[in-house]
Amino acid sequence: MNGDVSAYPARDRSAWILAQRPARRVAPDPSVPHGVFRERERLASGEVADSGVVLLTNRECPWRCLMCDLWQGTTRDTVPEGAITRQVETAVRTWSALGPLPAQVKLYNSGSFFDPAAIPPADYAPVARRIAFARHVVVESHPLLIGDRTRALRDLLAGSLEVAMGLETAHPEVLEKLNKKFDLAQFARAAELLAAERIALRVFLLVHPPFLDEQAGAEWVVRSAEFAFTCGASAVTLIPTRTGNGAMDRLRDAGELVVPTIATLEAAQQAVLALGHGRVFADTWAMEPFSTCPACFADRRERLETMNRTQRFAPPVRCDACGCG
């Protein structure tokens, strides 16, 4: 499974990825966020606190990562100045209606916050003012965009800043095939820049990326987490690899993607937690496709979320229907 893939080209990968895509949805309103919600998260301090999450609507990321499906909710053009601020205002009103304003705010944007074609830098200051109540702010970015705009946002915020970067895997050959356009050395340099500026680092990792068999996938998620923590990450988020963007469906059909199950994610979370190096979060968003047993699905998702909050091992769920546990 680690050799050349007939379904996936050695060159012109971005064009191939684009060619596999299903039809794009109707263009979203650039003044309306893609999603707004609250969640509970264990902070670096050990406190479990409310986190307000807004999924910003903005222009599609310029990179064409193999596994990405986030482009489906993006615009084709840069949003007007002020649109991002209006989206954040909507998010703050929504959070306020649900209770006290959250201690942490996540500004996620289906790409890179520091891509000026996605988030106009003119919006940094008004956005920072709208979320001045937050003790901690998390944004996401491609490693190659860490720099002056990162420092500018940090200096505008009332609270501390954290940047989430998608490493996906530390397997060098698989990382190259994911078409992310950076290597491990470049990722490490971006992490060093964040550390030098006293900006926290969160790392996104794929559970079972393509081109690895089941055993190698289990091994490399742990090795990738070790690399992330060595780079200074205070947290890693484990994301099960999804189909649905066209390219991943093609690789699954070609036998080059082992689609993970809830059991796969459970094992990965437990193994990375055992490293004892930092917080480990299992991504439990829209997990139904990874379930193999409706009888124990809700309990197993709750177990993952409990381990997210406590950062401790929880007893496995036992299910007579499927025999798990």
Secondary structure, 3 states (H helix, E strand, C coil): CCCCCCCCCCCCHHHHHHHHCCCCCCCCCCCCCCEEEEEEEECCCCCEEEEEEEECCCECCCCCCCCCCHHHHCECCCCCCCHHHHHHHHHHHHHHHHCCCCCEEEEECCCCCCCCCCCCHHHHHHHHHHCCCCCEEEEECCHHHCCHHHHHHHHHCCCEEEEEEEEECCCHHHHHHCCCCCCHHHHHHHHHHHHHCCCEEEEEEEECCCCCCHHHHHHHHHHHHHHHHHCCCCEEEEEECCCCCCHHHHHHHCCCCCCCCHHHHHHHHHHHHCCCCCEEEECCCCCHHHCCCCCCHHHHHHHHHHHHHHCCCCCCCCCCCCCCC
